[in-house]
Amino acid sequence: MSKAVPVIIAGAGPVGMVAAADLVRRGIPVTVLEKMNDLSLESRASTFHPPTLDMLDDLGFAEALIAQGIKAPTVQYSTSEDGELGTFNFSAIADLTRHPYRVQSEQFKLTRIICDALKSNPLFTIRFGTPITSVTQDADGVNVGLESNGSAEQCRCDWLIGADGASSIVRHTQQIEFDGFTWPERFLVMTTTFDFESARPGVSSVSYVADPVRWHFLLRIAGAWRVMMPVASEKSDDEATSDAYIQESMGSVVPKGAKFDIKHITLYRVHQRVAKSFRHGRTFLAGDAAHINNPLGGMGMNGGIHDALNLSNRLGRVILGQADEAALDSYDRQRRTVTMEAIQGDTIRNKRNLEARNESDRQQFRDQIREAYSDPEKGRKLLRRIAMFDSLERAASL
Ligand SMILES: Cc1cc2nc3c(=O)[nH]c(=O)nc-3n(C[C@H](O)[C@H](O)[C@H](O)COP(=O)(O)OP(=O)(O)OC[C@H]3O[C@@H](n4cnc5c(N)ncnc54)[C@H](O)[C@@H]3O)c2cc1C
């Protein structure tokens, strides 16, 4: 077994890479073990909220990320029967952030920006094609078993961060429960170059449309739009990704007879689950390894990045002898609590608002958005919550 390193991070997704960057910045050697042979290119999260951009700016990555994406200064809520209910501009909370807008830039751009910045740093090691297969720990450290080129290998570290996604081996080996539920419907994301700006004058780059049968969500990224909508549980995956179904689904959001292209589709199952604990001795969970949720509100990856920096700050101070190990205890208390209250709470509420069938629920949604739109204080409150300032403030208070 090789000599123990201070920190091993399982997974080179956005959460693992942000944690690595912050620890390296603090002068701490980090090894990232990634099971795939390269950084992922999957089309997944693409929303970065204002406080996340401030954090990435402190690490030196925001400028490049913004340059590769688009700025979305407003968020819009509509219903299919009433049209627009309210459009909210992040400039109303410009006093809270250096970035009063969302940035829509795919998560694979961030991981590449970070990897390029770190790769020549002697404190940073990344090993691709090395799936972690086992994790055991004792009072002084963690033994990590992995595979490399078909051979088994053992590494040792003082601390292990499990940022290895929803099926986390770190979580499994530490026998941490992952309670919650799976939504019956799947989510279909269609990426198209269709010009929604011309078809829906005044549409925001982030636009939620409530409808009791087929709610949808439009999100502009550089050079394209993503259209997200639910797929009923009765439809098979093959049916839901068939050309006929895609034409019908897009046909419900573009004007009758309009032509559109489809660049990419993703169909996926959505869960709401939170790990019973974000820490077990010398191992920690962050990001999707610790919590998964529906994408309405763009809180999963952002919350994961908030986990990563909360943890790297504490771990960094403990490793450098600037804080006692007790400082690690509040990671679970702070991040797990806000995951339950804010991230799970908000994403579930967002979905319920968009899909509401019952007239009183639908009216409540309309009233809430219209009131927030007409009252600047309520509008500011809504923006603070959806930009995740409230969850960060709540975490800091715990
Ligand atoms: C299909 C899909 C679509 C999504 N779309 C959206 C969206 O539109 N909007 C949104 O907000 N969110 C979306 N999400 C969620 C979002 O992508 C995640 O919240 C985000 O990726 C979390 O980052 P992470 O670093 O925690 O985990 P991940 O990005 O999953 O990264 C985990 C990394 O760990 C590696 N790994 C796994 N097991 C091991 C192992 N045993 N050993 C070593 N490495 C390992 C993986 O290869 C991966 O690189 C989507 C998720 C999925 C699955």
PDBQT file of the ligand as one rigid body, heavy atoms in Angstrom, charges set to zero:
ROOT
HETATM    1  C1  LIG A 401     -29.241  12.160 -16.635  1.00  0.00    +0.000 C 
HETATM    2  C2  LIG A 401     -29.143  13.306 -15.665  1.00  0.00    +0.000 A 
HETATM    3  C3  LIG A 401     -29.565  14.555 -16.063  1.00  0.00    +0.000 A 
HETATM    4  C4  LIG A 401     -29.482  15.612 -15.155  1.00  0.00    +0.000 A 
HETATM    5  N1  LIG A 401     -29.942  16.818 -15.560  1.00  0.00    +0.000 NA
HETATM    6  C5  LIG A 401     -29.945  17.833 -14.688  1.00  0.00    +0.000 A 
HETATM    7  C6  LIG A 401     -30.486  19.083 -15.060  1.00  0.00    +0.000 A 
HETATM    8  O1  LIG A 401     -30.976  19.257 -16.189  1.00  0.00    +0.000 OA
HETATM    9  N2  LIG A 401     -30.456  20.087 -14.152  1.00  0.00    +0.000 N 
HETATM   10  C7  LIG A 401     -29.939  19.901 -12.889  1.00  0.00    +0.000 A 
HETATM   11  O2  LIG A 401     -29.938  20.835 -12.065  1.00  0.00    +0.000 OA
HETATM   12  N3  LIG A 401     -29.408  18.732 -12.509  1.00  0.00    +0.000 NA
HETATM   13  C8  LIG A 401     -29.410  17.695 -13.379  1.00  0.00    +0.000 A 
HETATM   14  N4  LIG A 401     -28.900  16.507 -12.988  1.00  0.00    +0.000 N 
HETATM   15  C9  LIG A 401     -28.249  16.403 -11.671  1.00  0.00    +0.000 C 
HETATM   16  C10 LIG A 401     -26.807  16.942 -11.714  1.00  0.00    +0.000 C 
HETATM   17  O3  LIG A 401     -26.183  16.513 -12.889  1.00  0.00    +0.000 OA
HETATM   18  C11 LIG A 401     -26.051  16.510 -10.451  1.00  0.00    +0.000 C 
HETATM   19  O4  LIG A 401     -26.662  17.158  -9.340  1.00  0.00    +0.000 OA
HETATM   20  C12 LIG A 401     -24.556  16.804 -10.488  1.00  0.00    +0.000 C 
HETATM   21  O5  LIG A 401     -23.915  16.107 -11.522  1.00  0.00    +0.000 OA
HETATM   22  C13 LIG A 401     -23.920  16.416  -9.140  1.00  0.00    +0.000 C 
HETATM   23  O6  LIG A 401     -22.521  16.435  -9.226  1.00  0.00    +0.000 OA
HETATM   24  P1  LIG A 401     -21.626  15.404  -8.441  1.00  0.00    +0.000 P 
HETATM   25  O7  LIG A 401     -20.214  15.832  -8.695  1.00  0.00    +0.000 OA
HETATM   26  O8  LIG A 401     -22.107  15.269  -7.030  1.00  0.00    +0.000 OA
HETATM   27  O9  LIG A 401     -21.918  13.982  -9.094  1.00  0.00    +0.000 OA
HETATM   28  P2  LIG A 401     -21.641  13.461 -10.569  1.00  0.00    +0.000 P 
HETATM   29  O10 LIG A 401     -21.684  14.579 -11.529  1.00  0.00    +0.000 OA
HETATM   30  O11 LIG A 401     -22.540  12.303 -10.769  1.00  0.00    +0.000 OA
HETATM   31  O12 LIG A 401     -20.125  12.960 -10.514  1.00  0.00    +0.000 OA
HETATM   32  C14 LIG A 401     -19.755  11.786  -9.837  1.00  0.00    +0.000 C 
HETATM   33  C15 LIG A 401     -18.467  11.262 -10.433  1.00  0.00    +0.000 C 
HETATM   34  O13 LIG A 401     -18.053  10.147  -9.670  1.00  0.00    +0.000 OA
HETATM   35  C16 LIG A 401     -17.611   9.133 -10.550  1.00  0.00    +0.000 C 
HETATM   36  N5  LIG A 401     -17.741   7.841  -9.855  1.00  0.00    +0.000 N 
HETATM   37  C17 LIG A 401     -18.880   7.158  -9.611  1.00  0.00    +0.000 A 
HETATM   38  N6  LIG A 401     -18.589   5.999  -8.956  1.00  0.00    +0.000 NA
HETATM   39  C18 LIG A 401     -17.255   5.977  -8.782  1.00  0.00    +0.000 A 
HETATM   40  C19 LIG A 401     -16.354   5.038  -8.182  1.00  0.00    +0.000 A 
HETATM   41  N7  LIG A 401     -16.786   3.889  -7.655  1.00  0.00    +0.000 N 
HETATM   42  N8  LIG A 401     -15.032   5.318  -8.173  1.00  0.00    +0.000 NA
HETATM   43  C20 LIG A 401     -14.567   6.500  -8.737  1.00  0.00    +0.000 A 
HETATM   44  N9  LIG A 401     -15.381   7.401  -9.338  1.00  0.00    +0.000 NA
HETATM   45  C21 LIG A 401     -16.701   7.150  -9.353  1.00  0.00    +0.000 A 
HETATM   46  C22 LIG A 401     -18.521   9.278 -11.762  1.00  0.00    +0.000 C 
HETATM   47  O14 LIG A 401     -17.959   8.672 -12.912  1.00  0.00    +0.000 OA
HETATM   48  C23 LIG A 401     -18.637  10.789 -11.878  1.00  0.00    +0.000 C 
HETATM   49  O15 LIG A 401     -17.625  11.337 -12.683  1.00  0.00    +0.000 OA
HETATM   50  C24 LIG A 401     -28.969  15.427 -13.861  1.00  0.00    +0.000 A 
HETATM   51  C25 LIG A 401     -28.531  14.172 -13.470  1.00  0.00    +0.000 A 
HETATM   52  C26 LIG A 401     -28.627  13.110 -14.359  1.00  0.00    +0.000 A 
HETATM   53  C27 LIG A 401     -28.184  11.741 -13.906  1.00  0.00    +0.000 C 
ENDROOT
TORSDOF 0
